Amino acid sequence: MKRRLAAILVADVAGYSSLMEADEEGTAARMTACRTTIDAEIARTDGRLFKAMGDAVLAEFASPINAVRCAVGIREALVLAETRRDPPLTMRFGLHLADVLVEGDDLIGDGVNLAARIQQAAEPGAIDLSGVLFEQIRRTSPYAFDDRGEQSFRNIAEPVRVYRLRGEIRRHPYQITHAQAEPQPPRRPHSLAVMPFEVPAGDEDRHFLAEGIAEELIFELGRFRKLFVMSRSATRALDAAQDDPQSIGERLGVRYVLTGAIRQIGSRVRLSLTLSETDTGTVVWSDRLSQSFDELVDGLDELVSHIASTVLGRIEESDIAVTRRLKPESMTAYEFHLRGLEHHRLGGVTDENSRQAMRWFERAIEADPNFARPRAMLTCAWSNLPDFDLAEGTRHVERALELDPNEPEANRIMGSIKMGSAEFAASRHYHEKAMALSPSDAYIKGRSAAFYLFAGEPERALKLLDEAEELDPFLPVWCVEERVAALYTLGRFEEAAAAGRTLPFQTRRSRLYRAASHIALGNLDRARRIVGEALATAPDLTIDYIEQKECYRDSGVKKLLVERLATAGLPCRFRVEQTS
């Protein structure tokens, strides 16, 4: 029997029996209309309806975030359709990510049962999802969630953590789990052991491939200066099949364990990977890749870089979550830095996040004056605030580079400072050094794309963005949005507008470049609507934003951008000169 990983959505109408009892024909007609809406939303989000029973529907999705979007879309459409009904049809939703059994067109197994149990326990109108599914979407979702804690369900052996969708949020690069557990026993921060991969006995070809991938991963991960990777000789002494992640963590003193298995399935090789946190044994991330043997060997370098970057991102995210459980008096300089990083990545939501980030970075510096990275990140967080002092911020980064000239983030941030002051030669030096120091760091590549855009090399910016997204598909939106600006600058206005629409959520910058693209295409009404949307979320937005933030070497590019946005209705504090 076949199996596959799927995001499962289960939904039904709350109080359906009572509605049928009160008005059988009317309720049946409303349910028919409701099914039309459900079918349309499932199709729109690339899902598949695999079972329908009366008022209940079950659907599968390859993408967990699409499953959540489908639930939100159904709920919103139903609210609009039922506004004048009394009582209205109200659905409740349960979502879970699981490895399920495939039986014809149907899906069965514990995963489907758990999704149904979560749905049954949800309140009318609620969208509840398992912790397993939440872990997959929390970095890319534009929605906020409430942690409902661990819940027990009938015929499900272990408690399951459940999250309830609260609503949309404005800007959301990362969503950290609101864990309430007591601090775990200490491990070496940001540390990892790559265990020998499992291979079926007697499969020598796969055995050598497994050895090669594990060794290449240790080498590639070791190039990230902020990550401690256990040596190959240390991990060879242990057996991942017999030692669980917690015991490996205790014996090696690492916080994370990466395990894997290679299997031959027909003509293809399947590589399964699991990253586990050793304090609790929790799975932080897992993935499954399937390629032909020749494809896997030929593309080994690219595969290893992709895995390494993804693993680093998941470790950093998990480390931030762990530090949230610690009391400040027990924290180290590195943990202060992680707390600052958490607030910094949410800095666009409120100014207070940026100020909180600065306070945590300052505590990291106080705890360890020779720790270079928080000095640079202090300037990065400060630059989001109206009281930013460029001269003082530059001194912080200069000191960071004095302490550690090879700190990648400090080099990248100094590159941004030089770009802002139009020192493009110096900016190029620092950006290229940052990428050379950490070649598989997707975030640094994604952020460095901005330099090439402003320096007049938008094709190079697009190439870096492609490489960054291949390394880590969970990049923050302010990295990905650079694609919209690059396409606009290249005069590929329809592509720019389309790229902006496909972002996980909109930022003021993506909206402004979309609006300018529509002006270039002659779509004045559409451009004005987009600018109106931007002003609805940022009423103080003016042309000054473009003047200050868009650092093009070619002043003509900025001038034309300003003119187009003024035409689209972006308020001006000065008169925009007309081009000849």
Phi, psi and omega in degrees: 000136182283154175230158172200156177276132183212146169272122185256131174244126175238131182217146170212171181272126179290134178067030185297319181298318179294321178296318179294321180295322182284323183204087188296309184292316180297318180294320178298320179294318179295325179292325177297316177295322178297319179296325177298317177297315181299312181300319181294318181292321178298317178295319182296329182257021174061037177258182178219125175283120181247355176197140175221131182222100180063246180267000184257142177228147176231129182225154177240152180220141173287333182252123177300321181293328176293326177298318179293317179298323178297313180300316179297317180298317178297314182298316181295317181295323181290322178299316180295318183289332187254014186305319185261011179269147178218109356278154180280158170290127179231128181256156172236150191231143172231132183230143181206150176250126185205159170274114189244161176272140179256122180232090186068235176270357185263157173241137181223170177125178183299325181298319178293318179298320181292319177301319179294321179294319178297318179296317182297329181274351182286153175281157177306131181085353185275148172244104182252142179221154182288159177299328179298314179290320180303320181300331182280340187244351192295339180269346185239356185277136174275011184253152173260151184227155171252133178280114182271000180080184180279135181232146178259138181234151181299132178066015174246120192295318186249150175299152183234130175286135184236139176241143179245130179292125181266319181161185181279152171236161192284316184216129194208085177283325181217145175237115185267137179299134180272071182282146182241011183291160177290156178305140181272164176303143186294144172231163175299124183301144174053045184244150188213142169242127175264112184277155175303136182283146178282139178220140177303141181303136176086356182265084187294320180302312180292329179297313179294323178296317180298317178299317182295316181296316181298317181292319178296324179294318178299318179295313184292317179294329178294344179282344174281111187293340181270007182238131174266123182245127180293144182292160180296322182296326180290320183283335180297335183284349182248163180237111183296335180287334182253330180263122179285165183305324182294317179291325176297317179299320180294320185283326183258348180071033179247156182268340183224150178230130175253118177244160181204166177214143178240129180228144173268124178232102184064234181267004186244155177253130179253126177249118178252136183230142177220127175254121184240146176269128193277344178294318184241349185081008183292138175282120180273323184199147174213154180205161179222125181242140182227123179212166172290159182301316181296318179298319182295318181291314182295325183258026187297319182299313180295321180297314181296318179298318179298314181296316183298315181294319179296317179298316179301315179298319181290325178294314180299318179296316181292321178300320178299318180297321180296318182294337179293341181271353186268146172279139185307324184293343180258004187269152176265173178301320180295321180289325172301318179299317180297320178296320176298320180297321178300311181292324180298320182288345173255016187299333182287346182287310176215156175298330182298327176300317179295322179292320176298318178301315180299319181295320179292319178296322178297322178294323177297319179294319178298320181289329180212093183298343181264004179277111190285319192301314182296335176295318179290319182291332175301316178293320181299317179291318182298327184297345178278352189255152183294338181266017182300130177253107185299318182296315180292319178298320178297321179297323177299316182289321177300319178294321177300318181287332173295317180290322182210090181298342183255022175282115187300314183294323178297320177295318180296317182293321175296325175299321177294320178298314180296324178295319180296332179261017175065024174266076191290326179296314178294319179300318179299316180303311184290320179295317181292324177294319179300316180290326178292323180290330182221072191294340180255012179277104185296324182295315180296319178296316181297319180287327180291340178303328181299322180300312183293327175299308184289335179281356179095021179236063184296332177296319177296322178299315179297320180297317178296321178295320176300314180296319181296317181289332174291322179291318183211107182287359183254036181294148174300153185295331181286350166278311185294328183296342179300334179297321180299314181294320181294317179295320176300313183297328178282357182080013179266070193293320179296319178295321179298315180297319180293318179298322178296320181293331185272000176298150179304326174201162189268143170248166179299324183292316180296322179295320182293320178289327174296315180298316179297324178296319180291327174297316179298329180274355180087014181263073187297314183298317180296317180299318181294325177297317181295317177297322176300320177297319179296318181290333178294326179266341180220079185300338182270006183290129178222179176303332179305328180302316179293317181300323184274324191262331185265101193264052184292134173297321178274106183297337179294328179296314180294319182299316180291323177299316179299314181298316181296319181289326174297319176298325180283354175106010177288126184300146180243146172259002179207166181277128179278126180291145180274141176283155181283000000 
